[in-house]
């Protein structure tokens, strides 16, 4: 009888130990999955931020390209634009013009 009672106590102890081991393994699995999910979310957020930065740079470059294309068309088709650039950027004058320099106060 004593041997049977000891066997029952040992079996109950082993069952509790098994349940605890299963719960610990389940907790570890959940922790690993949560950590990986967090890391992949953090990586996703970094990639998304980088993508947004690159997209804004692409938009800026497209705008600059459009402006350069418009200036190219003006240079190809509008001679008065050449005259305007020469006067404003390089201080050029026409052949028969007189330039008056006014000193600043």
Sine and cosine of phi, psi and omega as CSV:
sin_phi,cos_phi,sin_psi,cos_psi,sin_omega,cos_omega
0.00,0.00,-0.66,0.75,0.01,-1.00
-0.90,0.44,-0.67,0.75,0.01,-1.00
-0.89,0.46,-0.65,0.76,0.01,-1.00
-0.92,0.38,-0.64,0.77,0.03,-1.00
-0.91,0.42,-0.65,0.76,0.05,-1.00
-0.90,0.43,-0.61,0.79,0.02,-1.00
-0.91,0.40,-0.64,0.77,0.01,-1.00
-0.92,0.40,-0.63,0.77,0.03,-1.00
-0.91,0.41,-0.68,0.73,0.02,-1.00
-0.90,0.43,-0.67,0.74,0.01,-1.00
-0.90,0.44,-0.65,0.76,0.03,-1.00
-0.91,0.42,-0.67,0.74,0.04,-1.00
-0.88,0.48,-0.69,0.72,0.01,-1.00
-0.91,0.42,-0.61,0.79,0.04,-1.00
-0.90,0.43,-0.71,0.71,0.03,-1.00
-0.90,0.44,-0.65,0.76,0.02,-1.00
-0.89,0.45,-0.66,0.75,0.02,-1.00
-0.90,0.43,-0.70,0.72,0.02,-1.00
-0.88,0.47,-0.69,0.73,0.03,-1.00
-0.90,0.44,-0.64,0.77,0.02,-1.00
-0.90,0.43,-0.66,0.75,0.02,-1.00
-0.91,0.41,-0.69,0.73,0.03,-1.00
-0.90,0.44,-0.64,0.77,0.03,-1.00
-0.90,0.43,-0.67,0.74,0.03,-1.00
-0.90,0.44,-0.65,0.76,0.03,-1.00
-0.90,0.43,-0.68,0.73,0.04,-1.00
-0.88,0.47,-0.68,0.73,0.02,-1.00
-0.89,0.45,-0.67,0.74,0.03,-1.00
-0.89,0.45,-0.68,0.73,0.02,-1.00
-0.90,0.44,-0.66,0.75,0.00,-1.00
-0.90,0.44,-0.66,0.75,0.00,-1.00
-0.91,0.42,-0.69,0.72,0.00,-1.00
-0.90,0.43,-0.66,0.75,0.01,-1.00
-0.90,0.44,-0.66,0.75,0.01,-1.00
-0.90,0.43,-0.71,0.71,0.00,-1.00
-0.90,0.43,-0.62,0.79,0.04,-1.00
-0.90,0.43,-0.69,0.73,0.03,-1.00
-0.88,0.47,-0.72,0.69,-0.02,-1.00
-0.90,0.44,-0.67,0.75,0.00,-1.00
-0.94,0.35,-0.56,0.83,0.07,-1.00
-0.92,0.40,-0.67,0.75,0.02,-1.00
-0.89,0.45,-0.70,0.72,0.05,-1.00
-0.88,0.47,-0.65,0.76,0.02,-1.00
-0.89,0.46,-0.67,0.74,0.01,-1.00
-0.90,0.44,-0.64,0.77,0.03,-1.00
-0.91,0.42,-0.68,0.73,0.00,-1.00
-0.91,0.41,-0.64,0.76,0.01,-1.00
-0.91,0.41,-0.64,0.77,0.05,-1.00
-0.90,0.43,-0.68,0.73,0.03,-1.00
-0.90,0.44,-0.64,0.77,0.02,-1.00
-0.90,0.43,-0.66,0.75,0.03,-1.00
-0.90,0.44,-0.64,0.77,0.04,-1.00
-0.89,0.46,-0.72,0.69,0.01,-1.00
-0.90,0.43,-0.61,0.79,0.01,-1.00
-0.90,0.43,-0.64,0.77,0.03,-1.00
-0.92,0.39,-0.60,0.80,0.06,-1.00
-0.91,0.42,-0.63,0.78,0.04,-1.00
-0.89,0.46,-0.69,0.73,0.02,-1.00
-0.88,0.47,-0.67,0.75,0.04,-1.00
-0.89,0.46,-0.68,0.73,0.01,-1.00
-0.90,0.43,-0.62,0.78,0.04,-1.00
-0.90,0.44,-0.66,0.75,0.03,-1.00
-0.89,0.46,-0.71,0.71,0.02,-1.00
-0.89,0.45,-0.65,0.76,0.03,-1.00
-0.88,0.47,-0.68,0.73,0.02,-1.00
-0.88,0.47,-0.68,0.73,0.02,-1.00
-0.90,0.44,-0.66,0.75,0.03,-1.00
-0.91,0.40,-0.61,0.79,0.05,-1.00
-0.90,0.43,-0.65,0.76,0.03,-1.00
-0.90,0.43,-0.67,0.74,0.03,-1.00
-0.91,0.42,-0.60,0.80,0.04,-1.00
-0.88,0.47,-0.69,0.72,0.03,-1.00
-0.90,0.44,-0.64,0.77,0.04,-1.00
-0.90,0.44,-0.65,0.76,0.00,-1.00
-0.92,0.40,-0.56,0.83,-0.03,-1.00
-0.98,0.22,-0.48,0.88,-0.18,-0.98
-0.90,-0.43,-0.28,0.96,-0.17,-0.99
-0.84,-0.54,0.97,-0.23,-0.01,-1.00
-0.93,0.37,-0.53,0.85,0.01,-1.00
-0.91,0.42,-0.43,0.90,0.07,-1.00
-0.92,0.38,-0.62,0.78,0.09,-1.00
-0.86,0.51,-0.70,0.71,-0.01,-1.00
-0.89,0.46,-0.69,0.72,0.01,-1.00
-0.88,0.47,-0.70,0.72,0.02,-1.00
-0.90,0.44,-0.68,0.74,0.00,-1.00
-0.88,0.48,-0.67,0.75,0.00,-1.00
-0.94,0.34,-0.73,0.68,-0.10,-0.99
-0.97,0.23,-0.70,0.71,-0.11,-0.99
-1.00,0.09,-0.59,0.81,-0.15,-0.99
-0.90,-0.43,-0.03,1.00,0.03,-1.00
0.92,0.39,0.49,0.87,-0.03,-1.00
-0.99,0.17,0.42,-0.91,0.04,-1.00
-0.75,-0.66,0.31,-0.95,0.06,-1.00
-0.97,0.24,0.19,-0.98,-0.12,-0.99
-0.87,0.49,-0.69,0.73,-0.10,-1.00
-0.98,-0.21,0.26,0.97,-0.01,-1.00
-1.00,0.05,0.47,-0.88,0.08,-1.00
-0.91,-0.40,0.74,-0.67,-0.02,-1.00
-0.98,-0.21,0.75,-0.66,0.08,-1.00
-0.93,-0.37,0.86,-0.52,0.05,-1.00
-0.99,-0.11,0.85,-0.53,-0.03,-1.00
-0.97,-0.24,0.86,-0.51,0.00,-1.00
-0.94,0.34,0.57,-0.82,0.03,-1.00
-0.98,0.18,0.60,-0.80,-0.01,-1.00
-0.93,0.36,0.00,0.00,0.00,0.00
